[in-house]
Amino acid sequence: MAEVLVYVDHVDGAVRKPTLELLTLARRIGEPVAVALGNGAADTAATLAEYGAVKVLTADAPEFADYLVVPKVDALQAAYKVVSAGGSLAAVLVPSSAEGKEIAARLAVRIESGIITDAVDLEAGDEGPVATQSVFAAAFTTKSRVSNGTPVITVKPNSAAVEAAPAAGAVEALSVTFSDQATGTRITSRTPRESTGRPELTEAAIVVSGGRGVGGAENFPLVEALADSLGAAVGASRAAVDAGWYPHTNQVGQTGKSVSPQLYIATGISGAIQHRAGMQTSKTIVAINKDSEAPIFDLVDYGVVGDLFEVVPQLTEEINARKG
């Protein structure tokens, strides 16, 4: 059976959920071979094996932490050469983060292959893997495949249910020779992001977002309280972010982050195309807005026409009561 390279997104050995989704999808088209880089890479092996990795290629070097992107591209290219030399390679899968898409694009150029970004599903085809994408602000769903070279595919978080499938997970050291470009851009400082205790926005199963209708930064605790009752991440529309009510890191939309949770709750958001582009692939969408003509209601599965300042606290109270 053909092998599938899976780029591992981890933090000091703790594997993040999008990688487990990639392993689940990879098993549909071949045998997953994981590539883990940087500090704690070897510590990922047990988790990766639990979710289907037949082999784990690891490499650690200061370059992965001290420089941007290119050292990781060098390593992934080295893994590509090792695996493709030993047999058939069905695809290279990378999480569809900002960094992941840059790594995938650079790799595709180097190996002269086609690339598909932001896939939401993956299946085996007679002529290679077939990826499903939501395109043109999620107005259309397309199926496509790469016709030249080994497909390089980035997959959006929450695209697949994680399924365990224990495999060997044999660990092998990956030899990497860094290119001249690897040290071109150095990281000079890091500032730890303050933890809110909430899930990462792009990975969360539930997202609660606030928009212009929230009325100000002082009212966002209503949105946060609802999110906390559900164990959800907090998002914001561009209007709310531009007004300075919530950090840009939480913006959902075409110029912000793209999310695809199981449940998306929009409070005080009109549903402009810019926002819809970032959340339209959510599995279930609920909107709370006092304007019954708001465009968001054309998109939702469930809509509540009402004042969010009345509806949201009642909803939060009811959820907490049921949990209690």
C-alpha positions in Angstrom: 0.0 0.0 0.0 1.2 3.5 -0.8 2.4 5.7 2.1 1.2 9.1 3.1 3.4 11.7 4.7 1.7 13.6 7.6 3.3 16.7 8.9 3.0 16.8 12.7 1.8 19.9 14.5 2.9 19.6 18.1 4.0 21.7 21.1 7.0 20.2 22.9 5.8 16.7 22.1 2.1 17.3 22.7 0.3 16.5 19.4 -2.4 18.9 18.4 -5.8 17.6 17.3 -5.5 18.7 13.6 -2.7 16.2 13.2 -4.8 13.4 14.6 -7.5 14.3 12.0 -4.8 14.1 9.3 -3.8 10.6 10.4 -7.5 9.6 10.2 -7.8 10.9 6.7 -4.4 9.6 5.6 -5.6 6.0 6.4 -8.2 6.3 3.7 -5.6 6.6 1.0 -2.6 4.8 2.4 -0.3 4.1 5.4 0.5 7.2 7.4 4.2 8.1 7.9 4.4 11.0 10.4 7.1 13.7 10.3 7.7 15.3 13.7 10.2 18.1 14.0 11.8 20.2 16.8 11.8 19.9 20.6 9.9 16.9 21.9 9.6 15.3 18.4 10.4 11.8 19.7 7.8 12.2 22.4 5.0 12.3 19.8 5.5 8.7 18.7 3.2 7.0 21.2 0.3 9.3 20.3 0.9 9.1 16.6 1.1 5.3 16.7 -2.2 5.2 18.6 -3.9 7.0 15.7 -2.4 5.1 12.9 1.2 6.1 12.1 3.1 3.1 10.9 6.4 5.1 11.1 7.5 8.3 12.8 10.4 10.3 11.3 11.9 12.7 13.8 14.5 15.4 13.7 15.5 18.1 16.2 17.9 21.0 15.6 18.1 24.6 16.8 17.1 25.8 13.3 13.5 24.6 13.8 13.1 26.9 16.7 15.4 29.8 15.8 14.3 30.4 12.2 11.0 30.7 10.3 9.4 28.0 8.1 12.3 27.1 5.7 14.1 24.6 8.0 10.8 22.8 8.3 10.4 22.8 4.6 13.9 21.4 4.3 13.1 18.6 6.7 9.8 17.7 5.0 11.5 17.6 1.6 14.1 15.2 3.1 11.3 13.0 4.4 9.7 13.1 1.0 12.9 11.9 -0.6 13.3 9.1 1.9 9.7 7.8 1.6 9.4 8.2 -2.2 12.7 6.4 -2.8 11.5 3.4 -0.8 8.1 3.0 -2.6 5.0 4.8 -3.7 3.9 8.0 -2.0 0.2 8.8 -2.2 0.3 12.4 -0.8 1.7 14.8 1.7 -0.8 16.1 4.2 -0.3 19.3 6.3 -2.6 21.1 8.7 -4.2 24.1 7.1 -2.8 26.8 9.5 -1.0 29.9 8.2 2.4 28.3 8.7 1.2 24.9 7.4 0.0 26.5 4.1 3.3 28.2 3.6 5.2 25.0 4.3 3.0 23.1 1.9 3.3 25.7 -0.9 7.1 25.8 -0.6 7.3 22.1 -0.7 5.1 21.8 -3.7 7.3 24.2 -5.6 10.4 22.3 -4.7 9.1 18.8 -5.7 7.3 20.2 -8.7 3.9 19.0 -7.6 0.4 20.4 -7.5 -1.1 21.7 -4.2 -4.7 21.8 -2.8 -5.3 24.0 0.2 -8.1 24.1 2.8 -9.5 20.7 2.0 -12.5 19.7 4.2 -12.5 16.0 3.2 -10.3 13.4 1.5 -11.0 10.2 -0.3 -9.2 7.6 -2.4 -9.7 7.9 -6.2 -8.7 5.8 -9.2 -6.1 8.4 -10.3 -5.0 9.6 -6.8 -6.5 11.2 -3.7 -9.7 13.4 -4.3 -10.0 16.4 -2.0 -13.3 18.3 -1.2 -13.1 22.0 -0.8 -15.5 24.8 0.1 -14.7 27.7 -2.4 -15.9 31.2 -3.3 -16.7 32.1 0.3 -18.1 28.6 0.8 -20.8 29.2 -1.8 -19.7 26.1 -3.7 -18.3 22.7 -2.9 -15.7 21.2 -5.3 -13.9 18.0 -5.6 -10.4 18.1 -7.1 -7.2 16.1 -7.5 -3.6 16.9 -8.3 -2.7 15.8 -11.8 1.1 16.5 -11.6 3.5 14.9 -9.1 2.7 13.9 -5.5 -0.3 15.8 -4.2 0.5 18.2 -1.4 -2.8 18.9 0.5 -3.6 21.1 3.5 -6.6 20.2 5.5 -8.8 22.5 7.6 -9.2 21.7 11.3 -12.4 19.9 12.3 -12.7 18.3 8.9 -12.8 14.7 10.2 -13.7 12.9 13.4 -10.6 11.6 15.1 -10.5 7.8 15.1 -7.9 5.7 16.9 -6.2 2.9 14.9 -3.1 1.5 16.7 -0.1 0.9 14.5 3.6 0.2 14.9 4.7 3.8 15.1 8.4 2.8 14.6 10.6 5.8 15.3 13.4 6.6 12.8 15.8 9.5 12.9 15.5 11.8 9.8 18.7 13.3 8.5 18.2 16.9 7.4 20.6 19.1 5.4 19.6 22.7 5.8 19.6 25.0 2.7 21.2 28.4 2.5 17.7 30.0 2.8 17.0 28.2 6.1 18.8 30.9 8.1 17.5 33.9 6.2 14.8 35.0 8.7 15.7 34.6 12.4 13.3 34.8 15.3 14.6 37.4 17.7 12.1 37.2 20.5 9.0 35.4 21.7 6.1 36.6 23.9 4.0 33.8 25.4 0.3 34.3 24.6 -1.8 34.8 27.7 -4.0 31.7 28.2 -7.7 32.2 28.5 -8.4 28.6 29.4 -10.6 28.3 26.3 -10.0 26.1 23.3 -7.9 27.3 20.4 -10.3 29.1 18.0 -9.5 27.2 14.8 -9.6 23.8 16.6 -12.6 24.3 18.8 -15.7 22.1 18.4 -17.9 25.0 19.5 -17.4 28.7 18.7 -19.4 31.6 20.0 -18.8 34.9 18.2 -19.9 38.5 18.8 -20.4 41.2 16.3 -21.4 44.9 16.0 -24.7 44.1 17.8 -22.8 43.4 21.0 -22.4 47.2 21.3 -19.0 47.5 22.9 -16.1 45.8 24.6 -17.8 46.1 28.0 -20.6 43.7 26.7 -18.3 41.0 25.4 -18.4 39.2 28.8 -21.9 38.1 27.8 -20.4 36.3 24.8 -17.6 34.9 26.9 -20.0 33.6 29.6 -22.1 31.8 26.9 -18.9 30.3 25.4 -17.6 29.2 28.9 -20.9 27.5 29.6 -20.4 25.4 26.4 -16.6 24.9 26.7 -16.3 26.9 23.5 -13.9 29.3 21.9 -14.7 33.0 21.5 -14.7 34.7 18.1 -15.5 38.2 16.8 -16.6 39.8 13.6 -14.4 42.2 11.7 -16.6 45.1 12.9 -16.1 44.2 16.5 -12.4 43.8 16.0 -12.0 47.0 14.0 -13.8 48.9 16.8 -11.3 47.6 19.3 -13.8 45.6 21.2 -11.9 42.3 20.9 -8.4 41.2 19.9 -7.7 40.6 16.2 -6.4 37.1 17.0 -10.1 36.2 17.6 -11.4 37.6 14.3 -13.4 35.1 12.2 -13.8 35.9 8.5 -12.0 36.3 5.2 -9.4 38.6 6.7 -9.3 36.7 10.0 -9.4 33.0 10.9 -11.4 30.4 9.2 -13.2 28.0 11.5 -15.3 24.9 10.9 -16.7 23.8 14.3 -19.5 21.4 15.0 -21.5 24.3 16.4 -21.2 28.0 15.6 -23.2 30.6 17.5 -23.3 34.1 16.0 -24.5 36.8 18.4 -25.2 40.3 17.0 -23.6 39.5 13.6 -25.4 40.6 10.5 -23.7 38.0 8.2 -21.7 40.0 5.8 -19.9 37.9 3.1 -16.5 38.7 4.8 -17.6 37.0 8.0 -19.5 34.2 6.2 -16.3 33.2 4.4 -14.7 32.3 7.7 -17.4 30.2 9.2 -19.8 28.9 6.6 -18.4 25.4 6.7 -19.5 25.0 10.3 -21.6 21.9 10.8 -24.5 23.6 12.7 -25.0 27.4 12.7 -27.2 29.3 15.2 -27.7 33.1 15.0 -29.1 35.5 17.5 -30.1 38.9 16.0 -32.9 41.3 16.6 -33.0 42.1 12.8 -35.2 39.5 11.2 -33.9 40.6 7.8 -30.2 40.1 8.6 -28.4 38.1 5.9 -27.1 35.7 8.6 -30.5 34.1 8.7 -30.2 33.0 5.1 -27.3 30.8 6.2 -28.3 29.4 9.6 -29.7 26.1 10.7 -31.5 27.8 13.7 -32.2 31.4 14.1 -33.4 33.4 17.1 -34.9 36.8 16.4 -34.5 38.7 19.6 -32.3 41.1 21.6 -29.1 39.4 22.4 -28.9 41.2 25.7 -32.0 39.2 26.7 -31.5 36.0 24.8 -27.8 35.3 25.6 -28.0 35.5 29.4 -31.1 33.3 29.4 -29.4 30.8 27.2 -26.3 30.8 29.4 -28.4 30.4 32.5 -30.4 27.5 31.0 -27.2 25.7 29.8 -25.6 26.1 33.2 -28.8 24.8 34.9 -28.9 21.7 32.7 -25.2 21.1 33.4 -25.8 21.4 37.1 
